[in-house]
């Protein structure tokens, strides 16, 4: 019996820890701070395979929130789906780049380079919901102007959110340990 109590106690601690981490992550991953939209010098869409963020960035540019749209092609130079965004034909400037390194840090470094060259003081950054807080942290280290963070729609479901907690938490650890900007 005492061994069984220890197993139940250990299981209770593990469950309490998981529930505690889930609640602690709600304001960071599930309901991050997003900002009210207002005109900016540029709209920056951070990369990834959820293409809804690119559509949102394009829509914001079409609505006149900024004269320039900067898109991270972190899905790769050979991603044909990105051509509809990067091949031009818009009434505003569209620039696409492949980040180096191929991370949010690489994207933030490119933002800093472009901002210095173009004299940007305010940018709108579009990414998907669970990435908003971490992206803000990383971009703020490189870009010293005003940042408006916008979340594009995200998947849902237990598997997605479980993976996002793990992935974004690991990304935070890497960002805290990483040097740059």
N, C-alpha and C positions, 0 to 999 in steps of 0.2 A: 504493500500500500504506500509506504513513504516514497518509493521510486515513482509510482504513478502520480502522486501529488507533485513531485518535482517536474515531471513531464508536462502536466497541466499548467503548472506555474510558468514554466518556460514558454509554453504555447501562448498563454495569456499575455506574457511580456512581448512576444513577437507580434501578436495581433494588435496590442495597444500601440506598439511602435509603428506598425504599418498604418494604422488609423491616424495616429498623430502626424506622421509624415504626409499622409494624404490631405489632411486638413491644413497643414502648414503650407502645402504647395498650392492650395486653391488660389490665393491672391497673386501667386507668382506665375503659375502655368495656365490655370483655367480662366481666371478673371484678372489678367494683368492690367496695369494702368495704361490706358490709351488716352490720347489727347484730342481735344476738339480741333477739327480741321480749320485751317486758315491759310491764306496764300503764303507761298514760300518761294525760295530761289530755285529749288529743284525737288523732284520726287525721286526717291531711291527705292527700288524694289530689290530686297535681298533674295538670294537664290533658293532653289529647292524644287522638288517635283510636284508640289501642289500648285498647279498653274493658275488657280483662282487669284493668287496674289498679283500676278502679272496683269490679269484683267482689271483688277482693282486699281493698280497703278496707272494703267492706260486710261481708265475711266476718269480718274482724278485729274490727269493731265488734260483730257478732253474737256473737262469742266472748268479748266482754267486755273487750277490751284498752283501751277508752276509752269514756267516756259520750257523747262527741260525735264526729261525723264531719263534716269540712269538705271539700267537694269543689269543685275549680276547674272551672268550665264553660268552659274555654278553647276548647271546640269551638263555642261560641256559645250565646246565649240561646235560639235557635230549634232546637237539636238535640233532637228529640223522643226520641231514645234515652236522653238524660240524665234524662228525666222519671221513669223508674222508680227512679232513685236520689234525686232531689231532691224528689219529691212527698210524702215522708213515709210515715207508717204503720209506723214502726219503734219499737222499745222504747227507742231512744236518739235523741238529737238529731241531725238531719242539716241542715246548712246548705250552700247552694251559692252561688257567687259567680262573676262574670265578672271576671277580673283586668284591672287598668288600671295600667300598660300590659299588653297582651296577650302577656306573656312570663313566664318563670320569675321575673324580677325583680318583675313585678307581683304574682305569686302570693306571693312572699316578703314583699312589703310588706303584703299583706292578712293573711298569717299573723301578722306583727308587730302589726298593729292588733287582730286578734282575740285574740292572746295577751295583750296589755296589758289589754284589756277583760275577759277571762275569767280572768286571772291564771294562765295556763298556765305551767308550769315544765318540762314534758316533753311532746314530741309525737312521734308516729310519722308519718313521711313516706313515702308510697308513690308510686313512679314506675317507669318501665320501666328495664331494666338499663343500657343505654348512657347514660342520663341521671342515674344515681345520683350519681356523683362531682361533676358540675357542679352538680346541684341542691343537694347538701350544701354546696358552696362558697357558693352564692348565699343559701340559707336561713340559713346560719350568720352571714352578714353582718347579717341583719335580726332573727333570733330568737336571743336570748342564753341560752336554757335548754338543756336536754338534747334531743338529736335522735337518734331511732332511724330509720335509713334502711332501707327494705325495697324489694326489687326485684320487680316483677311480671314474668311471662313476656314474652319478646320474640320477635319474628320471628327467622329465621335465614337463612343463605345469604350468599354473597359480595356480592351486590348490596346487601342490607340493611346488612351490616357496613361495606362501603365507604362507603355514604351516611352511616352513623352516625359514622364517623371524621371525615368532612368536616363534617357538621352540628354535632356536639358540639365539635369543635375550633374552629370558627368561633364557636360559642356561648361557649366559654371566652375567646376573644379579646375578644368583646363584653363579657363579664362583667368581665374585668380592666380594661377601659377605662371601664366604666360607673360612674357614681356612684349612690349610693343606699344607704339604711339606714346 
